[in-house]
């Protein structure tokens, strides 16, 4: 965990925003903030750590200090990996705002291992388990917990988040294979899917790197977008780890001959897009 050199402008931009519908900010990696016109604010997988070199080396700035977040109603976690459940990134947000934390039980096991309730001012009541099939109402947002095909995770989920202005989907790090029923059930206006390359990653210093795949490649992400029948696809995660970065503009050539997504939205860390 390091200090951010961005100052407070991003959390202040979220706090001061008055969207007509739902505004969405990309935090880099797989992190997002959603805020609706009533002020309800959801964080999904915010990660402000630097990784675990040499296996994971952060290639992005840390966009804000978690203690600078002054408005949040809930944090959603998609699975238990460190860049999705991370005490130094998320517990201070819970402590400073009183937000609730919703995550699968394998993710809540991380909060126990990191002793969130001992090391930060976080109560047990703020930590809520979810599983596939659950629905959580948070202000004007209806959060549906859906399946996810992430072979690297113990208990992955995805989230279909309905609001009167539209539906947002976050797939975590999942690849295609579990999304068809979701695409049949929801009319998804904007969907986030993890995208990356195959890289040579060492486990420890001095160890020979091995061929590693964590996220969908160009063909897999288009397959997932078609399972979901996305109106718009927003690729994430392509920017964070050394050796796993990718060029999202390459997806223009991959999506144009398929019925979905109808639109490709490419954003960078700190960008806002409206639903």
N, C-alpha and C positions, 0 to 999 in steps of 0.2 A: 504494500500500500504506500503510495507516494502522494504528495500534495499536488493539487491541480494548478497548472499555470494559466488556466482560463478565467480565474476569478469566479465571481458569482453570477455572471451574466445569464447562463443557461437556466439555472433554477429560478432566477428572477424573471426571465422571459416566460417561463411556465406559470409562475405565480401571478404575473400581471396580465396574462393573456385572457381575452374575453371572446372566445370563438363563437361564431354563429351556430356551429354544430358541434363537431368533435375535431380537435386539433391533436396531431400526433408528432412527437419529436423522436428522432433517432439518436440514441446515446452511444452508438458504436457497439461492436460485438453483436449481441442479440438483444440489447436493451432498448426499451421504448417507454415513453410516457404518453398517456391518453388523458385529455381533459375536455369535458363537455361544457356546453353553454351555462350549465348550472354550477360549474366549478368543481364537480367530482373529478378526482385525479387518480389514475391508476398507473403504477409502474409495473413493467414486465421485465424480469431478468436483468435489472440494472447491475452492471459489474464495473467497479472502479479500481480493480487490482491490476498488478503488473505481470501476472502469470507466474510460472515456476521455471525460470531458465535452467538449462538450455531447451527443455522440452517445449515450453510455451513462453514465447518472448513477445510482449505487447508491442505492436507497431503503431498504436494510436495514442494521442494525448489522453490524459485523464480529464474529463470535461468539467467536473465539479467535485467539491467535497461533499460527502453525504450529509454532513452536519449543516450544510447550507440549504438543504431542502426544507422548506417551511410549509409546504402544502402537499399532502398525500392522504388518500383514503384507504388505499390497499396496495400491496405488492403481490404479484403473481409470479410463481416460479414454475418453469416447465419440467425441470428434472434436477438431479442432485449434483451435477458437475460444478466445479468451483467457479466457473464463469457464469453460473446461473443461480447458485446459492452460495453467498459469501458474506460472512458476518461483518467484516469491516466495511463492506459496501452497503449492506442492507439494514443491519441492526441499528445504526445511528439514524436512519430515516424513520424506522419504527419508533425509536426512542423520542425523536424530536417532534413527531407529528401525531403519534398515537394510532397510526395506520394499522390495519390488519394484514397478516401474512398468510397467503393461501398457497399450499404446495402439497404434492404427494408425500406419503409417509417416508419414503426414502430420502426426500429432501428435508423433511423435518428432523430426520436422524442427524443430518449435518448440523442443524441448529443446536441439537443436544450435544454433539461432539465438540462444537465450538463454544458451548455454554453461553448462548446469547442472553439468557435470562440472568446469568451471573455477571457477565462481563459488560453488559449494557443494560440500560433501564428499559428492558423489554419484559412484558408479563406473559405468562403461559396463555392467558386469554387472547392475546394478539395472534397466536400461532394456531392456524386452523388446517387440518388435513382435508385434502380433496382426493377424489378418485373419479375415474371415467364414469360418466352418467350423472355426476353432480351438477347442480345449477346454483350459482351464488348471485344474489342481487346486491349491487353496490351503486347506490344512487340511481342514475338513469341507465346504468349498464347492467345487462343480464349476461353473466359469464357462464358459459357452458363448458364443462370439462370433457374433452374428447380424446380419443386414442391417438397415439403417435408411434411410428415405426423408427425408433432410434436404437440400433443394435448395440451401441456403446453405453447406453444408460440402463440403470437398474429398473427405474419406474418412470418412464417418460409420459407426459401428457401434452396435449395441445389445447388451445383455448379459442372457442368461437364466441366473440363478444358482440352481442346485439345491442343496438341503441336505436332510438326512433329515427335517427338520421342515416343509419346504415349499419353494416356488419363488418367487423374487423376480425381477422384470423391470425393467430400466432402459432406456428408449428414447432417452436423450439428448434432442436437440431435434427428433426426427423427427416427421413427420406421417404420416397413414395412407397405405397404398399398398405397404408391404413386409412387413406383419406377419402375413398370413394363414397362411403355412406355420409360423410360430412358434406361432401359436395352435393349430394342428393337432398340433404336436410336443410341446408342454409343457402341463401343468396348472398355470397360473400363479395363485398365491394372492394376490399383491399386485403390481401393476404401476404404475410411475411413468411419466407422460407429461407433456411440457412443454405449458403452457397460457398463453395471453396474448391481448392485444387487438391490434388494428391501430392503430399510432400514427404521428404526424407527427414524424419524427426528422431533425435536421440533421446533416450530416457534419462540419462545422466551424463555429466561431464566425462569426456573421454570414451563414451560408448559409441559404437558405430551406428549411425542413423539407420532407421528402418522405414520402409515404404508405409505411409500412414494415410488413411482416409477417414475424415470425421463428418463431412458434410456432402450434400448433393453436388454432383458436377453439372455441367450444362444440360445434358440430356435428362438426368434424373430430376432436376428442379422443374423442367418443363413437364415431365411426366406427372410430378406431384401437383403442379398447377392445373393440369387437365383433370386429375382425379377430383380436385377441389372446385373445378369450374370457376376459377377466379376471374373477376372482372379486371382486377389489376394485381400484378405481382410486384412485391418489393423485396429484392434479395438483401439478406443481411449476413453478417458474420464473415464476409469476404475480406474484411479490412483489419482483422485483429492480430492473427498469429503469424509470426515469421515462418515462411515455408508453406503456409496454407492460404496465403492471399490469392485473390483471383480478380479478374477484370469483369465487372458486371455488365459493361457495355457489350461484351461478346454475346450476351444473351439475346440481343436484338435479332441476330441471325438465327438463333435457335427457336424463338417463339413465333416468328412471323408465318410459319407454315402450319401452325396448329390452331385449333379453335380457341384455346385458352393458353395464357391470359389474353384478354382483349387489349391490355395496356401494360407496359413495363415502366415502373416508377423506380428510378435510381436516386438514392439520397446518400449524403455523407453525414458523418457524425456532427450533431448539432443542428441539422436541418429540420424544418417543420413541413409537414404535409397535412392537408385537411381532408377529412372523410366526406 
